Amino acid sequence: MAITKEKKVSIFTQYGGAATNTGSTEAQIALLTDRILDLSKHLQKNKKDFSTQKGLIALVGERKSLLTYLQKKDLMGYRALIEKLGLRK
């Protein structure tokens, strides 16, 4: 399921500071996290959808690289984002 425009705007506003700040690392990570959660729900229902599974693995890898970049660039922002998104329990 695709993410609606309104949901993207709300994610960019909440994590990027403004709706037009789509290049913010925090906003990109939040958007990827939302897409990953949607695909995970889809895969729980459709266990043999291997193309979606491959896409999910690619998204997780992209999010991991962005998180690594953010950790090196801004450690306090990284920790706050991890807490806010509920990653790494």
C-alpha positions as CSV (number, residue, x, y, z in Angstrom):
1,M,0.0,0.0,0.0
2,A,1.4,3.4,-1.0
3,I,1.7,6.2,1.5
4,T,-0.7,9.0,0.9
5,K,0.4,12.6,0.3
6,E,-1.2,13.8,3.6
7,K,0.7,11.1,5.5
8,K,4.0,12.1,3.9
9,V,3.4,15.8,4.7
10,S,2.7,15.0,8.3
11,I,5.8,12.8,8.6
12,F,8.0,15.6,7.0
13,T,6.4,18.2,9.2
14,Q,6.9,16.2,12.4
15,Y,10.4,14.9,11.8
16,G,11.8,17.4,9.2
17,G,10.6,20.6,10.7
18,A,8.6,21.7,7.6
19,A,6.5,20.0,5.0
20,T,9.0,21.1,2.3
21,N,12.0,19.8,4.2
22,T,12.0,16.4,2.4
23,G,15.8,16.1,2.3
24,S,16.2,16.0,6.1
25,T,17.8,12.8,7.2
26,E,15.4,12.4,10.1
27,A,12.4,12.8,7.9
28,Q,13.8,10.3,5.4
29,I,14.4,7.7,8.1
30,A,10.9,8.3,9.5
31,L,9.4,7.8,6.0
32,L,11.3,4.6,5.5
33,T,10.3,3.3,8.9
34,D,6.6,3.9,8.0
35,R,7.1,2.1,4.7
36,I,8.9,-0.8,6.4
37,L,6.0,-1.2,8.9
38,D,3.5,-1.3,6.1
39,L,5.4,-3.9,4.1
40,S,5.9,-6.0,7.2
41,K,2.2,-6.1,7.8
42,H,1.7,-7.1,4.1
43,L,4.2,-9.9,4.4
44,Q,2.6,-11.3,7.5
45,K,-0.6,-11.9,5.4
46,N,1.2,-12.8,2.2
47,K,4.1,-15.1,3.2
48,K,5.1,-16.1,-0.4
49,D,5.3,-12.6,-1.8
50,F,9.1,-12.8,-2.4
51,S,9.4,-9.6,-4.5
52,T,7.9,-7.5,-1.7
53,Q,10.3,-9.3,0.7
54,K,13.2,-8.3,-1.5
55,G,12.0,-4.7,-1.5
56,L,11.6,-4.7,2.2
57,I,15.2,-5.9,2.7
58,A,16.4,-3.1,0.4
59,L,14.5,-0.5,2.4
60,V,15.9,-1.8,5.7
61,G,19.4,-1.5,4.3
62,E,18.8,2.0,3.1
63,R,17.4,3.0,6.5
64,K,20.4,1.4,8.2
65,S,22.8,3.4,6.1
66,L,20.9,6.6,6.9
67,L,20.9,5.8,10.6
68,T,24.7,5.2,10.5
69,Y,25.2,8.6,8.7
70,L,23.0,10.3,11.3
71,Q,24.9,8.7,14.1
72,K,28.2,9.9,12.9
73,K,26.9,13.4,12.1
74,D,24.6,14.1,15.1
75,L,24.7,11.6,18.0
76,M,22.1,13.3,20.1
77,G,19.7,13.7,17.2
78,Y,20.2,10.0,16.4
79,R,19.4,9.0,19.9
80,A,16.3,11.2,20.0
81,L,15.1,9.8,16.7
82,I,15.6,6.2,17.8
83,E,13.6,6.9,20.9
84,K,10.8,8.8,19.0
85,L,10.4,6.1,16.3
86,G,10.6,3.2,18.8
87,L,13.5,1.5,17.1
88,R,16.0,-0.7,19.0
89,K,14.1,-1.7,22.1
